[in-house]
Amino acid sequence: FLRTPSAGPFPKEMPNRGPLVLSIDEAEFLLDQLPPPERGEEAILTKLREKLTLLLHELRKDAEQKS
């Protein structure tokens, strides 16, 4: 979900909404939408970037094993 500047800061805890299923293309698209890492960015952006990067790595690894 995207937040506008007027929406305020991100909530400290996001409710668990269950598993998320993405294709490799969708994971790459979401990573591309994040701004480049910068000093002092919000921790939630860093965590999101790390989780998406890990997801993309796992998706690619699984795709290589199946082909």
N, CA, C and O atoms as a printed pandas DataFrame, in Angstrom:
     atom_number atom_name residue_name chain_id  residue_number  x_coord  y_coord  z_coord
0              1         N          PHE        A               1    0.842   -1.164    0.000
1              2        CA          PHE        A               1    0.000    0.000    0.000
2              3         C          PHE        A               1    0.892    1.233    0.000
3              4         O          PHE        A               1    1.963    1.239    0.608
4              5         N          LEU        A               2    0.449    2.255   -0.675
5              6        CA          LEU        A               2    1.234    3.474   -0.775
6              7         C          LEU        A               2    0.683    4.502    0.195
7              8         O          LEU        A               2   -0.527    4.602    0.400
8              9         N          ARG        A               3    1.585    5.259    0.786
9             10        CA          ARG        A               3    1.181    6.297    1.730
10            11         C          ARG        A               3    1.535    7.648    1.157
11            12         O          ARG        A               3    2.599    7.839    0.568
12            13         N          THR        A               4    0.633    8.569    1.341
13            14        CA          THR        A               4    0.899    9.934    0.910
14            15         C          THR        A               4    1.525   10.685    2.079
15            16         O          THR        A               4    1.354   10.281    3.229
16            17         N          PRO        A               5    2.249   11.775    1.806
17            18        CA          PRO        A               5    2.859   12.524    2.902
18            19         C          PRO        A               5    1.852   12.972    3.954
19            20         O          PRO        A               5    2.191   13.064    5.133
20            21         N          SER        A               6    0.620   13.251    3.542
21            22        CA          SER        A               6   -0.386   13.721    4.492
22            23         C          SER        A               6   -0.930   12.587    5.365
23            24         O          SER        A               6   -1.611   12.841    6.358
24            25         N          ALA        A               7   -0.631   11.346    5.000
25            26        CA          ALA        A               7   -1.157   10.206    5.761
26            27         C          ALA        A               7   -0.431   10.019    7.085
27            28         O          ALA        A               7   -0.908    9.293    7.957
28            29         N          GLY        A               8    0.707   10.662    7.241
29            30        CA          GLY        A               8    1.442   10.547    8.502
30            31         C          GLY        A               8    2.432    9.394    8.465
31            32         O          GLY        A               8    2.617    8.754    7.430
32            33         N          PRO        A               9    3.066    9.133    9.604
33            34        CA          PRO        A               9    4.088    8.079    9.655
34            35         C          PRO        A               9    3.469    6.690    9.523
35            36         O          PRO        A               9    2.272    6.503    9.744
36            37         N          PHE        A              10    4.306    5.723    9.157
37            38        CA          PHE        A              10    3.851    4.342    9.070
38            39         C          PHE        A              10    3.520    3.840   10.471
39            40         O          PHE        A              10    4.145    4.261   11.444
40            41         N          PRO        A              11    2.547    2.950   10.580
41            42        CA          PRO        A              11    2.270    2.381   11.900
42            43         C          PRO        A              11    3.449    1.531   12.354
43            44         O          PRO        A              11    4.153    0.951   11.527
44            45         N          LYS        A              12    3.667    1.454   13.652
45            46        CA          LYS        A              12    4.787    0.683   14.183
46            47         C          LYS        A              12    4.613   -0.802   13.899
47            48         O          LYS        A              12    5.591   -1.478   13.580
48            49         N          GLU        A              13    3.431   -1.313   14.004
49            50        CA          GLU        A              13    3.156   -2.724   13.761
50            51         C          GLU        A              13    2.069   -2.842   12.702
51            52         O          GLU        A              13    1.042   -2.166   12.768
52            53         N          MET        A              14    2.309   -3.701   11.737
53            54        CA          MET        A              14    1.294   -3.973   10.729
54            55         C          MET        A              14    0.580   -5.251   11.130
55            56         O          MET        A              14    1.229   -6.212   11.543
56            57         N          PRO        A              15   -0.735   -5.285   11.020
57            58        CA          PRO        A              15   -1.439   -6.515   11.364
58            59         C          PRO        A              15   -1.035   -7.633   10.407
59            60         O          PRO        A              15   -0.791   -7.387    9.226
60            61         N          ASN        A              16   -0.965   -8.850   10.914
61            62        CA          ASN        A              16   -0.618   -9.991   10.075
62            63         C          ASN        A              16   -1.796  -10.298    9.175
63            64         O          ASN        A              16   -2.881  -10.648    9.639
64            65         N          ARG        A              17   -1.566  -10.162    7.887
65            66        CA          ARG        A              17   -2.655  -10.365    6.933
66            67         C          ARG        A              17   -2.501  -11.671    6.161
67            68         O          ARG        A              17   -3.177  -11.875    5.153
68            69         N          GLY        A              18   -1.627  -12.553    6.618
69            70        CA          GLY        A              18   -1.473  -13.847    5.975
70            71         C          GLY        A              18   -0.407  -13.826    4.903
71            72         O          GLY        A              18    0.265  -12.814    4.705
72            73         N          PRO        A              19   -0.250  -14.954    4.204
73            74        CA          PRO        A              19    0.816  -15.065    3.205
74            75         C          PRO        A              19    0.544  -14.195    1.976
75            76         O          PRO        A              19   -0.601  -13.893    1.637
76            77         N          LEU        A              20    1.615  -13.814    1.339
77            78        CA          LEU        A              20    1.547  -13.002    0.127
78            79         C          LEU        A              20    2.173  -13.812   -0.999
79            80         O          LEU        A              20    3.303  -14.282   -0.870
80            81         N          VAL        A              21    1.459  -13.977   -2.088
81            82        CA          VAL        A              21    1.949  -14.760   -3.215
82            83         C          VAL        A              21    2.225  -13.801   -4.371
83            84         O          VAL        A              21    1.321  -13.120   -4.856
84            85         N          LEU        A              22    3.493  -13.756   -4.807
85            86        CA          LEU        A              22    3.896  -12.872   -5.897
86            87         C          LEU        A              22    4.696  -13.647   -6.922
87            88         O          LEU        A              22    5.345  -14.642   -6.599
88            89         N          SER        A              23    4.644  -13.183   -8.161
89            90        CA          SER        A              23    5.515  -13.725   -9.194
90            91         C          SER        A              23    6.853  -12.980   -9.132
91            92         O          SER        A              23    6.983  -11.976   -8.431
92            93         N          ILE        A              24    7.829  -13.480   -9.864
93            94        CA          ILE        A              24    9.129  -12.809   -9.917
94            95         C          ILE        A              24    8.959  -11.391  -10.453
95            96         O          ILE        A              24    9.545  -10.453   -9.912
96            97         N          ASP        A              25    8.172  -11.227  -11.497
97            98        CA          ASP        A              25    7.955   -9.901  -12.082
98            99         C          ASP        A              25    7.298   -8.940  -11.085
99           100         O          ASP        A              25    7.661   -7.766  -11.018
100          101         N          GLU        A              26    6.344   -9.439  -10.321
101          102        CA          GLU        A              26    5.666   -8.579   -9.343
102          103         C          GLU        A              26    6.615   -8.162   -8.222
103          104         O          GLU        A              26    6.593   -7.012   -7.783
104          105         N          ALA        A              27    7.446   -9.094   -7.761
105          106        CA          ALA        A              27    8.411   -8.763   -6.706
106          107         C          ALA        A              27    9.424   -7.738   -7.212
107          108         O          ALA        A              27    9.771   -6.800   -6.494
108          109         N          GLU        A              28    9.902   -7.915   -8.457
109          110        CA          GLU        A              28   10.838   -6.946   -9.036
110          111         C          GLU        A              28   10.185   -5.575   -9.164
111          112         O          GLU        A              28   10.812   -4.555   -8.879
112          113         N          PHE        A              29    8.919   -5.551   -9.595
113          114        CA          PHE        A              29    8.205   -4.285   -9.742
114          115         C          PHE        A              29    8.106   -3.559   -8.398
115          116         O          PHE        A              29    8.364   -2.358   -8.316
116          117         N          LEU        A              30    7.728   -4.296   -7.345
117          118        CA          LEU        A              30    7.607   -3.668   -6.030
118          119         C          LEU        A              30    8.942   -3.129   -5.538
119          120         O          LEU        A              30    8.994   -2.040   -4.967
120          121         N          LEU        A              31   10.026   -3.877   -5.751
121          122        CA          LEU        A              31   11.356   -3.388   -5.361
122          123         C          LEU        A              31   11.722   -2.126   -6.124
123          124         O          LEU        A              31   12.323   -1.208   -5.565
124          125         N          ASP        A              32   11.361   -2.079   -7.397
125          126        CA          ASP        A              32   11.666   -0.900   -8.218
126          127         C          ASP        A              32   10.895    0.338   -7.749
127          128         O          ASP        A              32   11.333    1.464   -7.984
128          129         N          GLN        A              33    9.754    0.136   -7.090
129          130        CA          GLN        A              33    8.942    1.262   -6.642
130          131         C          GLN        A              33    9.489    1.920   -5.376
131          132         O          GLN        A              33    9.138    3.056   -5.060
132          133         N          LEU        A              34   10.349    1.201   -4.657
133          134        CA          LEU        A              34   10.936    1.767   -3.438
134          135         C          LEU        A              34   12.028    2.760   -3.799
135          136         O          LEU        A              34   12.772    2.540   -4.754
136          137         N          PRO        A              35   12.134    3.837   -3.056
137          138        CA          PRO        A              35   13.231    4.774   -3.312
138          139         C          PRO        A              35   14.565    4.117   -2.968
139          140         O          PRO        A              35   14.602    3.179   -2.172
140          141         N          PRO        A              36   15.650    4.592   -3.555
141          142        CA          PRO        A              36   16.955    4.016   -3.224
142          143         C          PRO        A              36   17.234    4.161   -1.727
143          144         O          PRO        A              36   16.776    5.111   -1.092
144          145         N          PRO        A              37   17.994    3.207   -1.169
145          146        CA          PRO        A              37   18.304    3.315    0.266
146          147         C          PRO        A              37   19.025    4.619    0.573
147          148         O          PRO        A              37   19.891    5.055   -0.186
148          149         N          GLU        A              38   18.668    5.224    1.668
149          150        CA          GLU        A              38   19.355    6.448    2.068
150          151         C          GLU        A              38   19.543    6.443    3.580
151          152         O          GLU        A              38   18.822    5.772    4.319
152          153         N          ARG        A              39   20.511    7.195    4.001
153          154        CA          ARG        A              39   20.822    7.290    5.423
154          155         C          ARG        A              39   19.642    7.909    6.167
155          156         O          ARG        A              39   19.082    8.919    5.741
156          157         N          GLY        A              40   19.282    7.297    7.267
157          158        CA          GLY        A              40   18.224    7.847    8.090
158          159         C          GLY        A              40   16.810    7.542    7.613
159          160         O          GLY        A              40   15.856    8.161    8.082
160          161         N          GLU        A              41   16.659    6.594    6.684
161          162        CA          GLU        A              41   15.312    6.275    6.224
162          163         C          GLU        A              41   14.553    5.520    7.325
163          164         O          GLU        A              41   15.150    4.986    8.260
164          165         N          GLU        A              42   13.241    5.492    7.187
165          166        CA          GLU        A              42   12.421    4.818    8.179
166          167         C          GLU        A              42   12.753    3.331    8.190
167          168         O          GLU        A              42   12.996    2.729    7.144
168          169         N          ALA        A              43   12.762    2.755    9.366
169          170        CA          ALA        A              43   13.124    1.341    9.527
170          171         C          ALA        A              43   12.195    0.427    8.742
171          172         O          ALA        A              43   12.617   -0.627    8.266
172          173         N          ILE        A              44   10.927    0.824    8.600
173          174        CA          ILE        A              44    9.985   -0.031    7.886
174          175         C          ILE        A              44   10.354   -0.140    6.400
175          176         O          ILE        A              44   10.127   -1.183    5.787
176          177         N          LEU        A              45   10.916    0.920    5.821
177          178        CA          LEU        A              45   11.358    0.852    4.424
178          179         C          LEU        A              45   12.535   -0.099    4.270
179          180         O          LEU        A              45   12.596   -0.880    3.320
180          181         N          THR        A              46   13.468   -0.028    5.210
181          182        CA          THR        A              46   14.621   -0.923    5.171
182          183         C          THR        A              46   14.157   -2.371    5.298
183          184         O          THR        A              46   14.621   -3.245    4.566
184          185         N          LYS        A              47   13.242   -2.618    6.228
185          186        CA          LYS        A              47   12.741   -3.978    6.448
186          187         C          LYS        A              47   11.973   -4.471    5.217
187          188         O          LYS        A              47   12.130   -5.624    4.817
188          189         N          LEU        A              48   11.160   -3.624    4.623
189          190        CA          LEU        A              48   10.410   -3.996    3.424
190          191         C          LEU        A              48   11.348   -4.331    2.277
191          192         O          LEU        A              48   11.146   -5.319    1.571
192          193         N          ARG        A              49   12.374   -3.512    2.093
193          194        CA          ARG        A              49   13.346   -3.756    1.028
194          195         C          ARG        A              49   14.051   -5.103    1.241
195          196         O          ARG        A              49   14.238   -5.872    0.299
196          197         N          GLU        A              50   14.438   -5.374    2.494
197          198        CA          GLU        A              50   15.104   -6.645    2.808
198          199         C          GLU        A              50   14.182   -7.833    2.555
199          200         O          GLU        A              50   14.605   -8.839    1.986
200          201         N          LYS        A              51   12.916   -7.718    2.980
201          202        CA          LYS        A              51   11.961   -8.821    2.793
202          203         C          LYS        A              51   11.675   -9.061    1.311
203          204         O          LYS        A              51   11.597  -10.210    0.876
204          205         N          LEU        A              52   11.519   -7.991    0.534
205          206        CA          LEU        A              52   11.273   -8.160   -0.897
206          207         C          LEU        A              52   12.490   -8.750   -1.606
207          208         O          LEU        A              52   12.346   -9.572   -2.511
208          209         N          THR        A              53   13.687   -8.332   -1.195
209          210        CA          THR        A              53   14.904   -8.874   -1.784
210          211         C          THR        A              53   15.026  -10.359   -1.470
211          212         O          THR        A              53   15.379  -11.147   -2.347
212          213         N          LEU        A              54   14.742  -10.749   -0.242
213          214        CA          LEU        A              54   14.785  -12.154    0.141
214          215         C          LEU        A              54   13.731  -12.952   -0.626
215          216         O          LEU        A              54   14.014  -14.047   -1.112
216          217         N          LEU        A              55   12.519  -12.407   -0.736
217          218        CA          LEU        A              55   11.459  -13.069   -1.493
218          219         C          LEU        A              55   11.883  -13.280   -2.939
219          220         O          LEU        A              55   11.701  -14.368   -3.486
220          221         N          LEU        A              56   12.442  -12.255   -3.558
221          222        CA          LEU        A              56   12.876  -12.354   -4.949
222          223         C          LEU        A              56   13.960  -13.421   -5.101
223          224         O          LEU        A              56   13.940  -14.201   -6.052
224          225         N          HIS        A              57   14.900  -13.450   -4.166
225          226        CA          HIS        A              57   15.959  -14.459   -4.192
226          227         C          HIS        A              57   15.364  -15.870   -4.110
227          228         O          HIS        A              57   15.763  -16.757   -4.865
228          229         N          GLU        A              58   14.417  -16.073   -3.199
229          230        CA          GLU        A              58   13.785  -17.385   -3.033
230          231         C          GLU        A              58   12.955  -17.764   -4.259
231          232         O          GLU        A              58   12.968  -18.921   -4.678
232          233         N          LEU        A              59   12.241  -16.811   -4.832
233          234        CA          LEU        A              59   11.459  -17.096   -6.039
234          235         C          LEU        A              59   12.358  -17.535   -7.192
235          236         O          LEU        A              59   12.050  -18.491   -7.903
236          237         N          ARG        A              60   13.466  -16.828   -7.368
237          238        CA          ARG        A              60   14.400  -17.183   -8.450
238          239         C          ARG        A              60   15.031  -18.550   -8.202
239          240         O          ARG        A              60   15.200  -19.339   -9.132
240          241         N          LYS        A              61   15.382  -18.832   -6.938
241          242        CA          LYS        A              61   15.994  -20.116   -6.606
242          243         C          LYS        A              61   15.020  -21.258   -6.898
243          244         O          LYS        A              61   15.402  -22.277   -7.474
244          245         N          ASP        A              62   13.756  -21.080   -6.495
245          246        CA          ASP        A              62   12.746  -22.111   -6.759
246          247         C          ASP        A              62   12.497  -22.284   -8.248
247          248         O          ASP        A              62   12.304  -23.406   -8.715
248          249         N          ALA        A              63   12.500  -21.196   -8.998
249          250        CA          ALA        A              63   12.277  -21.263  -10.439
250          251         C          ALA        A              63   13.424  -22.017  -11.119
251          252         O          ALA        A              63   13.187  -22.791  -12.046
252          253         N          GLU        A              64   14.653  -21.802  -10.671
253          254        CA          GLU        A              64   15.794  -22.487  -11.258
254          255         C          GLU        A              64   15.755  -23.991  -10.960
255          256         O          GLU        A              64   16.134  -24.799  -11.808
256          257         N          GLN        A              65   15.299  -24.367   -9.761
257          258        CA          GLN        A              65   15.239  -25.773   -9.368
258          259         C          GLN        A              65   14.169  -26.519  -10.167
259          260         O          GLN        A              65   14.318  -27.709  -10.443
260          261         N          LYS        A              66   13.111  -25.835  -10.531
261          262        CA          LYS        A              66   12.003  -26.485  -11.247
262          263         C          LYS        A              66   12.260  -26.582  -12.745
263          264         O          LYS        A              66   11.570  -27.325  -13.443
264          265         N          SER        A              67   13.248  -25.838  -13.247
265          266        CA          SER        A              67   13.485  -25.909  -14.694
266          267         C          SER        A              67   14.657  -26.790  -15.041
267          268         O          SER        A              67   14.982  -26.950  -16.217
